Structure formats: C-alpha cells, structure tokens
Amino acid sequence: MYTHVLIPTDGSEFAQAGVIHGLSLAKEHGARVTAITATEAPGGQFAYSSDLWTLGETEMAAYERDQHREAEAILAPVKASAEQLGLEIETVHVPDRRAAPAILDTARKCGCDIIVMASHGRTGMSRVMLGSHTAEVLTQADIPVIVFR
C-alpha cells in the first residue's frame, strides 16, 4: 500500500516513537524511507536582523557547521536502524527552515505517500505559545499522516 515513507525527527525521545513506527510500517510494506530533520535559521521566529544584532560571517559559518553536525547526529541512528531492517533509506537535512514547511516540501519533492511522525503532546497554552509542527503538517499535508504520541 505504501511505497515511500517520510519520517521526520528532531532526535528527541518523543520523536523516537515516530521513527520506530515509521520504520516498522516501511518494513511491513517493503517501502523506501526518507528521514528528515530541519534546523531553523539563527534568531528565532520573532527576531528580525534589522532590529537585533546579527551573526557575522565567521559566526554564521560556525552556526551552519554546528547545525549540519547536529543534523548528522540526529539522522545517523535512524539510518543505522533502517539499514539493520534491510530498508532503503535516504536522509535529508533541511537547513534554515521551520520543521513543518520543510517536512511538507520534502514529502512532495521525494514523492512520499505517507508521513509518520510523533507529537510531543503539547496542549493548551504551551501549544499556542510554541506552535505545533505536527498540527501544521496534519492540516496542510495532501498525503496521509500517522501521528504517534
């Protein structure tokens, strides 16, 4: 039924539930896997470079190297687990993007037919203040999304 599973992860314990179930689903269906992590640009969602201090070239290069290393550290165990299961896997790091748009764009570009991800289970004010990447993916995806908590 499924031929290409997208598994987003931020490397957290919460995200691991989605990884495990995504790999299991891929194994069950003989599907390929794309694992993705996204890293945001420095400054946060409410900072504008014209209003605040910005990173210089050296600091920005160091930040980008650190984000790349972090992404590799997040994706390497997913890749190893997939390979142990005999699954074909590609890993993708999307830099300087919020997670939800990166997930949705990657699903489209890679031709994935399902997204399997975890939810941190935030509710109430923490969800409003922090936003919910999972909710954004759920409401905007044009393919099925399985969410694990």
C-alpha positions in Angstrom: 0.0 0.0 0.0 2.8 2.5 0.9 5.9 2.7 -1.2 7.8 5.7 0.3 7.6 6.7 4.0 8.7 10.1 5.2 9.9 10.1 8.9 10.6 13.5 10.4 12.7 13.6 13.6 14.3 16.2 15.9 16.3 13.5 17.7 14.2 13.7 20.8 12.8 10.8 22.8 9.3 11.9 21.8 10.3 11.7 18.1 11.7 8.3 18.5 8.2 6.8 18.7 7.5 8.1 15.2 10.8 6.8 14.0 10.2 3.3 15.3 6.7 3.1 13.9 7.7 4.6 10.6 10.4 2.1 10.1 8.1 -0.7 11.1 5.5 0.4 8.6 8.1 0.7 5.9 9.3 -2.8 6.7 5.8 -4.2 6.6 5.1 -2.6 3.2 8.6 -3.0 1.7 8.7 0.8 1.3 11.6 3.1 0.9 12.3 5.6 3.7 13.3 9.2 3.8 14.2 10.5 7.2 14.3 14.3 7.6 15.4 16.8 10.2 15.2 20.6 9.8 17.1 23.3 11.6 15.9 26.9 11.8 18.0 29.9 11.0 19.5 31.7 14.0 17.5 34.4 15.6 14.2 32.7 16.4 10.8 33.2 15.0 10.3 36.7 16.4 13.7 38.2 15.7 14.5 40.4 12.7 18.0 41.1 11.7 17.2 44.8 11.2 16.1 45.0 14.8 18.7 42.9 16.6 22.4 42.1 16.4 23.1 39.6 13.6 25.8 37.0 13.2 28.9 37.9 11.3 30.3 35.7 8.5 32.5 33.7 10.9 29.8 33.1 13.4 27.3 32.2 10.7 29.7 29.7 9.2 30.2 28.2 12.7 26.5 28.1 13.3 25.9 26.3 9.9 28.6 23.8 10.6 27.1 23.1 14.1 23.6 22.6 12.6 25.0 20.3 10.0 26.8 18.2 12.6 23.6 18.2 14.8 21.5 17.0 11.8 24.0 14.2 11.1 23.9 13.1 14.7 20.1 13.1 14.6 19.8 11.2 11.3 22.6 8.7 11.7 20.8 6.4 14.2 17.7 6.4 12.1 19.8 5.4 9.1 21.5 2.7 11.0 18.2 1.3 12.3 16.7 1.3 8.8 19.7 -0.5 7.3 19.5 -3.1 10.1 16.0 -3.8 8.9 17.1 -4.0 5.3 15.3 -0.8 4.3 16.4 1.6 1.6 16.8 5.0 3.3 17.8 8.5 2.3 18.5 11.1 5.0 17.7 14.8 4.4 18.7 17.8 6.4 16.8 21.0 5.6 18.7 24.0 7.0 17.2 27.4 7.8 13.6 26.2 7.6 10.8 25.7 10.2 10.1 22.0 10.6 6.5 21.8 9.2 7.2 23.5 5.8 10.4 21.5 5.5 8.5 18.3 6.1 5.7 19.1 3.7 8.1 20.3 0.9 10.3 17.2 1.3 7.3 14.9 1.2 6.3 16.5 -2.1 9.8 16.6 -3.6 10.6 13.0 -2.7 7.3 11.6 -3.8 6.4 10.2 -0.3 3.0 8.7 0.1 2.8 8.8 3.9 4.3 10.8 6.7 4.9 9.1 10.1 5.8 11.4 12.9 5.5 11.8 16.6 3.7 14.5 18.5 5.1 16.0 21.7 1.6 16.0 23.0 1.5 19.7 24.0 -1.9 21.1 24.8 -3.3 24.4 26.0 -1.1 27.4 26.3 2.2 25.6 25.5 0.7 24.6 22.2 -0.4 28.2 21.4 2.9 29.7 22.5 5.2 27.1 20.9 3.1 26.2 17.9 2.7 22.7 16.7 4.6 21.4 13.8 2.5 18.2 13.9 -0.7 20.2 13.7 0.6 22.2 10.8 1.6 19.1 8.9 -1.7 17.4 9.6 -3.7 20.3 8.3 -1.6 21.0 5.2 -0.5 17.6 4.0 -2.0 16.2 0.9 -0.9 12.6 1.8 -1.8 10.5 4.9 -0.1 11.4 8.2 0.2 9.0 11.1 0.9 10.6 14.4 2.3 8.8 17.4 2.2 10.1 21.0 
